[in-house]
Each structure stands twice: as C-alpha cells, then as structure tokens.
Amino acid sequence: MTAETLLPEAPSWYDRLAARVRADPRLARRLGWIVPLVITVVAGILRLWNLGHPHAIVFDETYYVKDAWSQWNLGYAATWPEEADAAFAAGDTDAFTDIGSFVVHPPLGKWIIGAGMALFGPDSSFGWRVGVALAGTAAVLVLYFVARALTGSLAFAAVASGLMAVDGLAISMSRVALLDTPLMLFVLVAFWFALLDRAGHLDRLAAAVTARSHAGEPPVWGPVLWNRPWLVAAGVAAGAAAAVKWSGVWVLAAIGLYAVVTDALARRRLGIWQWPTDAVRQGAASFVLLVPVAAAVYLASWTGWLVTEGGYGRQSADTSPAGGVWAWVPAALQSLWRYHEAIYASAAGMDSPHSYASPAWQWPLLLRPTSMYAARTADGDAGCAAANGCMDIIYSMPNPLVWWAAAAATLYLVYRFIVRRSWRDAFVLTAIASTWVPWLFYPERTVFQFYTVVILPFSLLALTFALQDIAAPHSADPVRRRAGQRVVIVFLTIALLVSAFWYPLVSAVTVPYDFWRAHNWLPGWI
C-alpha cells in the first residue's frame, strides 16, 4: 500500500464549487438569479425563434385560433364559414359570423391566444402562438423555483428547469396555439403556491400549538388558521387551470386533499389529542379558502359569454327558466349551467377514432407521439437540397431518454416514499397522480400523448430527485460522490445531445427526409 492510498480523496470540482458558493452569500445570491435567468432566456429563444413558421393553421389550431379571434371581438366564440383555415391564414380574419359556436373548453386559454393576436395582428402566425410560447417559457422559470424549494439545491433546480427548457414536448407544445401549455403553466403555479402554503402553514401551526401548550403538554384542540394567502393563491391558479381545461379541477381536488392530509399529519406529530377532528375543522377552513376563489376565477373567465347575448346557448334559459328552488338563479347563469351539461355530454362521448390517439396507459411508454404538422418538399423546391426531398414537421416528442428515465424515476419515487415517508416525494407524486391517473378512467376517450405536457414538469422533478440521490448526499464519502456526479454529468450530456438531435423535428426546421427517417425509432413514431 502506497502513501497516496492512505490520503483522503480530494473533493470533486462540483463539491469544491458548491462549498465556495455556500461560503460566499453574495455569490450565492448572484447565482440565485443569474442561473434561472439564463435558463429562462434559453427556453424563450428555443420557443420564440421562427415561431411564425409555418404560416398555416396546424392540427387543433383550427379550433383555438379562430375561436380565440372571434371571442376577442365578440366576447364569445362564433362560427366560421366552411374551409376557413386557408382563408384565415391568407388574411381573411374577420369572416366569423355572430352565431355562437359550441366549444367544449372554457374561455381562458383562448383569451391568452387572442391577446397575442390583438397585439401582433390576427393575420400573424407569430401572434397566434406567442401567448402560448410565453406561457411555456414562464413555466420553465416556475419549475426552477419549485425544484429549488424541493431540493434545496441551486444545481438540481437548474437540472430540472434546464431539462424542461430543452425538452421537445415542452418546446413543440409552446410553438402551437393549443390550450395544453397554458394549462400546464397554471397547474404548475398552483402546486408552487401549495408548496409555499405548506411551509408557512406548518410553521404557524407549530408556533400556535407551542403557545397553547401547558407545562409541556400539547393542547387538546389546535388552532384553526385562516391566514393562508398562498392557499388562496393556489385556488386562484387552480381555478385558472380549470378555466383553460376542465382537467384543472382534478388539480384543485388534489391540492385540497394534500393540504388537508398535510395538516392532519402535522397536528398528530405535534401531539394534539383530538387531531383527527381538529384536522376536519381546519379542512373546512381550507375548503373555504381554496374552492370558492377557484370557482370565482372560473366563472370570471366566462364574463364575455355572460355579458353578451350571442354565445352558444346563451339565451336557453330565457324562454324556459328553472322553477322551484332554482328559480332565483339569474337566467344567464342557468343558461351557463345548461351549456356545461352539453359540454360534459359531448366530452363523455368523445370516442371517435384518430390515427394519433394514444390512451393514457400508453403515455409512459411513449408509443404514439402526435404529428401536428408535416410538409414534404422535393429536391430543389423551397431551398431543399436533399436527394430524397425535405421535411418540415412539428412533432410532440419529448426527449425520449429523459422521458423514459423520468418514468423509471417516478417508480423509484414511489418506492422511496414507502421507505422514507418523505413529504417531498408525496408532493411530487400527488402532482403526477392528479395530472395522469384520472385519464386512466377514460380508456374509451380519444386522447393524445401531447396531453402529457401537463405531467412533464412533475416527472422531471421525479427524475431530478433520482439524479440527486445518484450524486449522493453530502454525508457520502468523496469517492461515492465523485462516481455519482460523473454518472449524472454523463446522463445530462447525452440528454442534451438527444434534445439537440430532436429539436429540428419539434420546431418545423426544414431537414432532409432521411434525417427525419432517422428519428423513427419505434413503429408509432411517424
């Protein structure tokens, strides 16, 4: 044995850098805003660059772009002439009628799309999509804050948000005027606010119980705390999510359940004798703080429909109002309720076949991503110089390496929660469950892989937790930490290269046909 082998292993470069940051509060503060700013700028560039291409209404933009513009002008979505997409793209943007159109999603997402069109012009395809692109960019920044709070690490917060910044699914869904990215943003913000509420509520609860304790004995009853502004804010964000798509209601329910269970367990740990009943009392207060404000935000999103007369079904209750106990409800709200009944009936029966349909059980396997736009040009046409022609495509493809790793990390997180009972694991698993599990109960519904953009930030959090465990906690020996950090660096390097490989196909960059074919790894990837 040589003398060198008896010497302690030197810390890795990462450990040295981390120690320097911890020892220098000024440097830590600077990095605390520089790192998320750089990641957000990168995310914005990848989403906004050449956003107006293609100048055509693609995939489900056929619903949301035209509906958004008529809603912006009339206050409600109106009908359009047949085959209006090409004419709209050509500049005939005011061909809508004043007849209300039956739409199955609430108005808020279309207000976001319409705002971009009002700012840049309805004939600008950049304007159609910029609201969604900015929402997708903002989500990257929010994910950084969520990851920073959960991991306590600037580096791993950067990992989570950085992976989302360059992820193909997040990018592609930020570059089309669909509702799913605004939905994802509001869902992520709602969980962020719930996370902030948890920290503040548990601190105040512990202080109040300590104040009520007598001679070291905890009280029989704990306090009912109403000062929970972040819970109210979570209700606002969840209500906004539901005002984009009804699936936001599942998130509202999950946040409410998480708040109640977290509070109940905290009361039990604090020794409150009547903690189950005590938790019910606080749960009722939490409901009052969370749900009514969410309902108010949701209802407010329908203001344009309510204050005008031409929306679909707007006057249905004027001629046949409800009687009995509901007679006092204004006719406009009665009509809105009937409209919602029609929406539910339509959504429940949405089972028409589609070539890109992918049931929710398939989503972790990534069997059928959605092609939202595809155009092939021959060699020599439109700048194409490839023997087999070229392709422009917008494909809702996440980074496959990251997606499958995140799916495995979610299973690992379930195991880790069973073993450790960590509230952080429970938080992330609650978010994943609320954005995925409900879809499993609708196997006959026509749904698509791109819906998983709402799940994506939380699955990336699960992956970040796993990578943090691989890199090893500070208590591990330097050899173990160095090996784990190398594994993480190699994984992230490969992931970045894979994202670069897929970027042209999620952003409609013109590529040789053979390059496109090189991405068809599975039979369903076409």
N, C-alpha and C positions, 0 to 999 in steps of 0.2 A: 504494500500500500504506500503510495507516494504522499508527500506532504500536501500536495494540491487537493487530494481527495478528502483530506480532513478539514479543509477550509469550507465555510458556509457558502452555499450557492448564492451568487450575486443576484439581486432583483432584476427582473426583466425591464426593458426600456419602458414598457407600459406602466409597470409598478413605480418606476422612478418618476415618470411624468405625473402619475396620479398623486404621488407623495408631494411633488412640488406644487401641484395645484391646491392640495389640501393645506399646505403650509403657507400659501400666499392668498389670503382672502381677496385681494384686489385682482389677481389673475383669475381666480375662480369666478368673480363677478363678471369680468370681461368675457371669459369663455361662455358664461351662462347666457349671454345674449348673442355673442358672435356665432356660436355653433348653430343654434336654431335658426338664426337669420340666414346663414349661408345655405343650410339645408332647404329652407323655405324658398329662397331665391332660385336654387337649382330646380326645385319642384315646379315653381312658376314658369321657368324657362321651358322645361320639358312639356308643360301643358299648354302654354300660350304660343309657342313658336309655330308658325304656319297653321294657326288654329282654323282659319277660314277655308282650308283645303280639306275635303273637296267642297266646292261651292254647289252643293246639292243637298237635298233633304235625305238623310240616310236613316234606314231602319225605322225605329219608333219616333224619330223626329217628325215623321209625317203627322203624328197626333200633337205632339207637345209644342212644336214651333208655331204652327198655325193657330192652335188653341190659345197659346200664350199671347199672340198678337191680337187676336180678336178679343180676348179677355182684357188686355191692356186698354183697348179702345172702347169697349162696351161695358166692361165690368163683369162680363161672363163669357164663357166660351161659346162661339157661334159656329154655325155650319158653313161649309165652303162648297164651291162647285166641284163636280167630279173631276178627277185628274188635275187637282190644283197644285200639286207639288212642283212640277216643272215650271208652271207659270209663276209661282211664288218665287222660286229661285231666280227667275228671269226678271223679277222686279214688280210683278203684278201682285202687290202685297195687300191691297185693300178690296179684294174680291169677296170678302166674307159677307154673309147675309146678316140680318138682325134676328134670325131664328136661333133659339138656344140649341146647343149641341149636347147630347148625352155623353158625358165623360165620367170615367169610373174612378178618377183620382181627385182629391181635394185641390184647391187652387194655389197653395203657397208656392209649390215648385214652379208653376207656370208664371207666377208673378216674378220670380227670380229670373227666369228665362226672358220674360217680357221686358224687364228692366234693361237688360243688355241690348235688346232690340231698340228700345226707345232711345238709348244713349248713342248707339252706333248706326242706327237705321235698320228697318226691318228687312231691307234687301242685302244686308251684310251678313254673310255666314259667320264671320267673326262675332258679330253682335248676337247671333242666335246662341252661340256657345260660350261666350265669355263669362256669363254669370255662373255657369256650371264649372268652368275652368277655375275661376277664383274660389269657388266653394271647395273644389278638390285641393287647391293649393293651401287654403286655410286649414283644411283637415290635417295636413302634414304637420303644421305648427301645433295644432291642438294635441295631436298624438305625442309630440315631443313632451309637452307639459304633463300629459297623463303618464307617460313612461318615466319621466323624471321623478314624479311623485311616488310611483310604484317601486321603482328600482333603487332610488336614491343615488343614481349614478348618471353623471353627465354623458359618459361614454356610451352607456347602454340605452339612454334616452336617444342619443344620436343614432344608434344602431336601428332602433325601432322606427323612428321617423325617416331616417335615411333609406331604409328598405322600402318604405311606402313611397318616398319621393321618386324612386326609380322603378317602381313596380308597374308592369304592363297593364294590369287590370285597373289600377288606380289612375294611370295615365289615360288609357283609352276611354274610360268612363268619365273622365274630366274633359274630353275633347268632343263629346257629342251632347246634344241638348236633350238629355233624358233626365228623369227625376231621381235616379238612384244615388248620384253623388251628393246633391243637396240633402237627401235623406240621411246618407252616411254622416255628413257633417253634423247635422242636428243630433243624431243618435250619439255620436262621439262626444259632442259638447254636453249632452245630458248626463252621460256617465262621468265625464270630467267634473261636472258640478256635484254629482252624487259623491264622488271621491272627496271633494273639498268639504262637503257637508259632513261626511263621516268623521274627518279629522276634528273639525270644530265641535261637532255634537258630542263626541265621546270625551273630549277634554272638558267641556262644560258640565257634562253629566257627572264625571268623576269629581269635579270640584264641588258640585251641588250635593252629592252624596256624602262627601267628606264633611261638608259644613253641617249636614243633618245628623251625622253620626254622634253618638253619645258614649263617652267612656270607651271608645274604640269599637263599639258595637254599631254595625250599619243599621240604617232605619228600616222599618217595616215596609214603608212606601217610599219610592223615589219621586223625583220631581217630574212634572210634565213640562217639557221645554218647547216653547213656541218660537224662540229666537233662532230660526234656522233659515237664514236668507238663501243659502246655497241650495237647500232643498226646494225652496220656491223657484229658484233659477232653473233647477233640474226639471221642474214641472213645466216651466216656460219652454225649455228646449225640447222636451219630450212632446209637448203639445204642438210645437212647430214641426217635429218629425211626423207626427200623425197628420198634420195639415199638408204634408207632401205626399205621403202614402199611409194607408191605414195600418200598415205593419208597425208604424211607430207606437201604436197602442200597446203592443207586446213589450216594448222597451219601457213604457211608462209603468206597466204592471211589474216588470222585473225590478225596476228601481225602487218602487214602493215596497215590494217584498224584501229586497235586500236591506232597505232602511229599517224595516220592522225587525227582521231577524238579527241584524247587527246590534240594534238597540237592546233587544231581549237578551242576547248573549252577554252584552256589556253589563246589564243590570244583574245578571246571575253572577258574573265574575266579581262584581262589587259587593256581593253578599246581601242584596236586597231580598228580604224574606218573601215578599209577595211578588217576586219578579215576573211570573207569567201574567198575572192580572195587571201589574204595573206596565208591562210591555203592551198590553191591549190598550190601556189608556193613552200611552204615548203613540201607539199605532193609529188611533183615531185622530189625534192631533196631526200626525204626519200626513194622513189622508187629506185632511182639510188644507194643509199647506201645499200639498203636491197636486192633487187631482183637479180641484176647481180652476186653478190658474191654467192648467193644461187645457181644460175644456174651453176656457175663455179665449185662449190663443187660437185654438182650433176653430171656434166659432167666428173669431175676428177674421180669419182667412177667407171666410165666405161673405165678407162685407159687400163686395162688388155685386155678388149674386143677390144679396138680400135687399139692397137699396135700389135695385133696378127691377124692371118688370119682365124683361125678355128672356131670362135664363130658362134652361130646360126645367119644366115642371114648376116654375116659379109661382104660378097662379093656380096650382092644382087644388089648394085648399080654399081659394076664394069662392068657388062655386059649391064646394061640398066640405064645409068645415067640420071639424070633430065636435062631438057633443059630449055631454056628461062631464066627467071630471077634467077632461082636457079642453073644455070649451074656452077657458080663459087664455090659452096659449095663442099668441098672435098668429094670424094666418100665414105670415111669411115663414115663421118657424115650423108650423105644421107642414107647409109645403116642403121645407128643407128636410124634415123627417121622412116624408114620403119619398123624396128624391134619394135619401140614404137607403131606404128599403129597396128601391130599384137598383141602386148601385150594388148592394150586397147580393141580391138575387143574380145580377149579371156576373159578379165576380165568382160566386159559388158555382156557377155553371160554365166557367171558362175552361173548357177541356178540349178545344179544337186542336187537331194535330199541327205541329210545326217542325220543320226539319232541324231546327236548332234547339228544340225543347230539351231540358235536362232536369229530371226530378231531383229533389233535394238530397236524396240518399246518394246520388252520384257526385255531388259537389266536392267532397273531399278528394275524390279520385281524379277530378279534372278530366272527365271523359269527353265533354262536349262544350267547349267554349263557343261563343257566338261571333259569327262574322257579321259585322254591321254595315260594311261597305266593301265592295270588291270591284275593281275595274281592270281589265287586261288590255294592254296596247301591244301592237305588233312592232317588230323591229323597225326602227326608223320613224315611227309615229310618236309625236309629242315628246321628243327628246329621248326616246328609248333606243338604246344601242346594245341590245342583247339578242342573241340568235333566236331564242325561243320566246321573245317578247318580254314584257314587263308587267308587274302587278302593283296596283295601289290598293291597300287593304287597311281597314280598321278592325282589329280582332281583339275581343275582350279576353286577352290571355294574360293571366298573372305570370310572374316569374315561376316556371314550373318547379325549379329546385326549391325556391323559398316556399311555395305553396305546399308541396308535399312535406317539407321539413316542418312547416307550421302545423300541418295536420298531425304529424307524429308528436310534435311538442305539445299539442293540446291533450293528447292521450297521456303524455308524461305528466302534464299538469294535473290531470285527474288523479293519477297515482300519487303525485306529490301532495295533493290536498288531502287525500285519505291518510297519508302517513303523517303529515305535519299540521294539518288543520290551519293553514295559513289564510288569513283574511285576504291577502293579495291574490292568491290563487282563486279564492272564491269569487272575488270581484271580477276577474277576467273570465272565469268560467260562466258566471252569470251573464255577462255581456255576450259571450259566444252563444250560449243557450238561447237567449232571448232573440237573437237575430238569425238563428238557424233552426232550432228544434221545432218551432211552430209550423214551418213549411213541411216538415215530415208528415204532418197530419193531413196534408192535402195532396196525396200521391196522384190524384187524377187531374189536378190543376196543370195548366200549361205554364210552366215556369222555366227560367233560364239561368245558366251558370253566372251570368253577369250580376245577378242579384247578390252574389257573394261579396260585392264591393262593400256592402254594409258590414259584413263579418270580418273583412280583411284587416282593419286596424287592430282588432282584438286578437285575431290569430297571430298577427305579428308580435303582439305583446307576449303571447304564449311562447313564441319562438325566442323572443328576447330573454325571457326568464330562463329558458333552457340553455341558451348561449352563455348567460351569466353564470349558471351552475357549472357549465363546462370550463369556463375561465377560472372557476374556483373562488371561493370566498377568501377574504383576507387572512383567515386563520390557517389556510392551507400552506404547506411548505413551498418554497420558491420553485423547486423542480416541478411540482404538480401544477403550480400556477403557470409557469412558463410553457409547459406542454399544452395545457388547456387553452391558453391565449393563442398559441400557434394554430391550434385547430380552428378556433374562432376566426382568426385572420384569414386562413386559407378558405374557409367556408364563405366569408364575406367577399373575398376577392373573386371567387368563382361565381358567386351570386351576382356581383356587379357585371362581370363579363357576360353572363347569361342575359341580364337585363339589357345590356347594350346590343346583344345579338337579336333580341326580340323587338327593340324599340322601333325600327322601321315599320314593323307589321302592326303596331298598335297606334301609329300616328300618320298613316297614309303616305309614307315616303315611297316614292317610286323605286322599285327594286326589280332586278331580273327575276323572271319567272322561276328559274332554277334555284335562286336564293329563297324564294317563297316556299318551294317544294322541300327545301332542306329543313323547314320548320315543322313539317307534317310528321311528327314523331309517332303519333297514335292514329288509328283509323278515323277517329272522330275529329281530328284536328284538321279540318279543311274548311 
